[in-house]
Amino acid sequence: MRLLKSIALFIAIVFALLAIPLLFISGGERAPTDDEAKLPWRIETLPGGGSRVFGLTLGESILEDAYRQFGTDVQIALIAAQGESGSVEAYYDSAHVGPITGKMILTLETTPAEREAMLKRAVKAEVTENASRRITLADADLQELRRARIAGITFIPAANLTEDVVMQRFGAPSERIRLDANISHWLYADRGLDIRIDAKGKEVLQYVAPANFARLRDPLLAAAR
């Protein structure tokens, strides 16, 4: 009996995993529900070059707003290469956007002077896999960052996405940049979106306000040369 229950549980998990990519391609023309309005392809462009995605307005919403959307189970750190002030990031290991789950990273607006000051008050630093430093910030800085604006969002869906799925949900990109045989970037300049498609790894969706799209595009152009 225990064996049969284990087999049934395994089958249920397999079917659940197989269903995840279908969330990216199902759905009709009806008006979206509140949860569906927060799905990765629901990007609302705003006057003045702004955008809204996942229920957050880039450049206006603050970290406190993200807490209300996704909870407070988040890791905040200053990520920097040696000799650089880097950026402050809030990392969700598992964020739910409607029925879709994935890892989410919020890049918070901070000035170089603010990051330098945080670095001096930091609790500890550790080296990451890509040789950058992950700086654990002081409690006072963590509290202050609750009011920091969200400059960009990175979302890594749990499901692997094919080019066909990306095309169906996001449409044709305004530009494609191929970095190597496995990795290409589909750029949607008018929506401030870069989708990294990796034939051997995870897909990565990066969002900025369309007015700031050069922040995503320029490094890719430099890397492709």
HUDA-V652816 format. One record per residue. N is the residue number from 1. PSI is psi in degrees with one decimal (none if undefined). OMEGA is omega as a letter, one per 30 degrees, with the letter a starting at -180 (* if undefined). Layout:
# HUDA-V652816
n=N psi=PSI omega=OMEGA
n=N psi=PSI omega=OMEGA
This chain:
# HUDA-V652816
n=1 psi=-43.2 omega=l
n=2 psi=-38.1 omega=l
n=3 psi=-42.8 omega=a
n=4 psi=-40.1 omega=l
n=5 psi=-39.8 omega=l
n=6 psi=-41.0 omega=l
n=7 psi=-42.2 omega=l
n=8 psi=-41.1 omega=l
n=9 psi=-41.6 omega=l
n=10 psi=-43.9 omega=l
n=11 psi=-41.0 omega=l
n=12 psi=-41.0 omega=l
n=13 psi=-42.3 omega=l
n=14 psi=-46.4 omega=a
n=15 psi=-36.5 omega=l
n=16 psi=-41.8 omega=l
n=17 psi=-38.2 omega=l
n=18 psi=-26.8 omega=a
n=19 psi=-22.1 omega=a
n=20 psi=-49.3 omega=a
n=21 psi=-27.4 omega=a
n=22 psi=-24.0 omega=l
n=23 psi=-25.4 omega=a
n=24 psi=-15.9 omega=a
n=25 psi=-5.1 omega=l
n=26 psi=169.7 omega=l
n=27 psi=149.8 omega=a
n=28 psi=-151.6 omega=a
n=29 psi=3.4 omega=a
n=30 psi=162.5 omega=l
n=31 psi=138.2 omega=a
n=32 psi=148.5 omega=l
n=33 psi=176.1 omega=a
n=34 psi=-42.4 omega=l
n=35 psi=-42.0 omega=a
n=36 psi=-28.2 omega=l
n=37 psi=-14.8 omega=a
n=38 psi=8.3 omega=a
n=39 psi=157.4 omega=a
n=40 psi=-30.2 omega=a
n=41 psi=-2.4 omega=l
n=42 psi=85.2 omega=a
n=43 psi=118.8 omega=l
n=44 psi=116.9 omega=l
n=45 psi=143.1 omega=a
n=46 psi=157.1 omega=l
n=47 psi=145.0 omega=l
n=48 psi=9.6 omega=l
n=49 psi=16.5 omega=l
n=50 psi=178.4 omega=l
n=51 psi=160.1 omega=l
n=52 psi=129.7 omega=a
n=53 psi=147.6 omega=a
n=54 psi=24.0 omega=a
n=55 psi=10.3 omega=a
n=56 psi=137.6 omega=l
n=57 psi=115.5 omega=a
n=58 psi=132.4 omega=a
n=59 psi=-7.8 omega=l
n=60 psi=-49.3 omega=l
n=61 psi=147.7 omega=a
n=62 psi=172.1 omega=a
n=63 psi=-35.2 omega=l
n=64 psi=-35.8 omega=l
n=65 psi=-39.8 omega=l
n=66 psi=-36.3 omega=l
n=67 psi=-39.6 omega=a
n=68 psi=-29.1 omega=a
n=69 psi=-44.1 omega=a
n=70 psi=-0.3 omega=l
n=71 psi=177.6 omega=a
n=72 psi=6.6 omega=l
n=73 psi=77.4 omega=a
n=74 psi=147.2 omega=l
n=75 psi=126.4 omega=a
n=76 psi=131.5 omega=a
n=77 psi=159.6 omega=l
n=78 psi=121.6 omega=a
n=79 psi=123.0 omega=a
n=80 psi=141.0 omega=l
n=81 psi=159.7 omega=a
n=82 psi=128.2 omega=l
n=83 psi=1.5 omega=l
n=84 psi=155.5 omega=l
n=85 psi=-17.2 omega=l
n=86 psi=-145.4 omega=a
n=87 psi=157.1 omega=l
n=88 psi=128.5 omega=a
n=89 psi=142.4 omega=l
n=90 psi=122.4 omega=a
n=91 psi=122.6 omega=l
n=92 psi=121.1 omega=l
n=93 psi=-29.1 omega=l
n=94 psi=106.4 omega=l
n=95 psi=140.8 omega=l
n=96 psi=118.7 omega=l
n=97 psi=95.5 omega=a
n=98 psi=-133.7 omega=a
n=99 psi=1.7 omega=a
n=100 psi=139.5 omega=l
n=101 psi=157.1 omega=l
n=102 psi=175.1 omega=l
n=103 psi=143.4 omega=a
n=104 psi=135.3 omega=l
n=105 psi=125.1 omega=l
n=106 psi=123.6 omega=l
n=107 psi=123.5 omega=a
n=108 psi=142.7 omega=l
n=109 psi=117.7 omega=l
n=110 psi=152.9 omega=l
n=111 psi=159.7 omega=l
n=112 psi=-38.9 omega=l
n=113 psi=-40.6 omega=l
n=114 psi=-40.2 omega=a
n=115 psi=-37.0 omega=l
n=116 psi=-41.0 omega=l
n=117 psi=-41.0 omega=l
n=118 psi=-39.4 omega=a
n=119 psi=-38.3 omega=a
n=120 psi=-29.7 omega=a
n=121 psi=2.1 omega=a
n=122 psi=151.2 omega=a
n=123 psi=-45.4 omega=l
n=124 psi=168.9 omega=l
n=125 psi=142.9 omega=l
n=126 psi=152.2 omega=a
n=127 psi=132.1 omega=l
n=128 psi=179.6 omega=a
n=129 psi=-31.6 omega=a
n=130 psi=19.3 omega=l
n=131 psi=6.5 omega=l
n=132 psi=167.3 omega=l
n=133 psi=137.5 omega=l
n=134 psi=112.5 omega=a
n=135 psi=122.2 omega=l
n=136 psi=122.9 omega=a
n=137 psi=159.1 omega=l
n=138 psi=153.1 omega=a
n=139 psi=-38.9 omega=a
n=140 psi=-38.6 omega=l
n=141 psi=-38.3 omega=l
n=142 psi=-39.4 omega=l
n=143 psi=-41.4 omega=a
n=144 psi=-33.9 omega=a
n=145 psi=-13.0 omega=l
n=146 psi=-23.7 omega=a
n=147 psi=4.8 omega=a
n=148 psi=139.9 omega=l
n=149 psi=152.9 omega=l
n=150 psi=114.7 omega=a
n=151 psi=-30.4 omega=a
n=152 psi=159.5 omega=a
n=153 psi=133.8 omega=l
n=154 psi=130.1 omega=l
n=155 psi=129.2 omega=l
n=156 psi=97.4 omega=a
n=157 psi=148.7 omega=l
n=158 psi=-31.8 omega=l
n=159 psi=142.5 omega=l
n=160 psi=137.2 omega=a
n=161 psi=133.9 omega=l
n=162 psi=167.2 omega=l
n=163 psi=-35.5 omega=l
n=164 psi=-42.8 omega=l
n=165 psi=-43.6 omega=l
n=166 psi=-42.9 omega=a
n=167 psi=-42.0 omega=a
n=168 psi=-41.3 omega=a
n=169 psi=-37.8 omega=a
n=170 psi=-15.1 omega=a
n=171 psi=-178.1 omega=a
n=172 psi=136.0 omega=l
n=173 psi=159.2 omega=l
n=174 psi=-20.1 omega=a
n=175 psi=145.2 omega=l
n=176 psi=136.3 omega=l
n=177 psi=117.5 omega=l
n=178 psi=126.9 omega=a
n=179 psi=-35.0 omega=l
n=180 psi=-167.3 omega=a
n=181 psi=-23.5 omega=a
n=182 psi=-26.9 omega=a
n=183 psi=127.3 omega=l
n=184 psi=154.7 omega=l
n=185 psi=127.2 omega=l
n=186 psi=120.9 omega=a
n=187 psi=135.4 omega=l
n=188 psi=82.5 omega=a
n=189 psi=-38.0 omega=a
n=190 psi=-15.6 omega=l
n=191 psi=-1.0 omega=l
n=192 psi=37.6 omega=a
n=193 psi=134.8 omega=l
n=194 psi=123.4 omega=l
n=195 psi=117.2 omega=l
n=196 psi=115.9 omega=a
n=197 psi=121.7 omega=a
n=198 psi=116.4 omega=a
n=199 psi=-21.8 omega=a
n=200 psi=12.1 omega=a
n=201 psi=-160.3 omega=a
n=202 psi=146.0 omega=l
n=203 psi=146.8 omega=a
n=204 psi=128.4 omega=l
n=205 psi=124.7 omega=l
n=206 psi=132.4 omega=a
n=207 psi=133.5 omega=l
n=208 psi=167.8 omega=l
n=209 psi=137.3 omega=a
n=210 psi=-33.5 omega=l
n=211 psi=-21.2 omega=a
n=212 psi=20.6 omega=a
n=213 psi=-25.4 omega=l
n=214 psi=-25.6 omega=l
n=215 psi=-31.8 omega=l
n=216 psi=-41.7 omega=a
n=217 psi=-45.0 omega=a
n=218 psi=-45.6 omega=l
n=219 psi=-33.5 omega=l
n=220 psi=-42.1 omega=l
n=221 psi=-40.3 omega=l
n=222 psi=-39.4 omega=a
n=223 psi=-26.6 omega=a
n=224 psi=-12.4 omega=a
n=225 psi=none omega=*
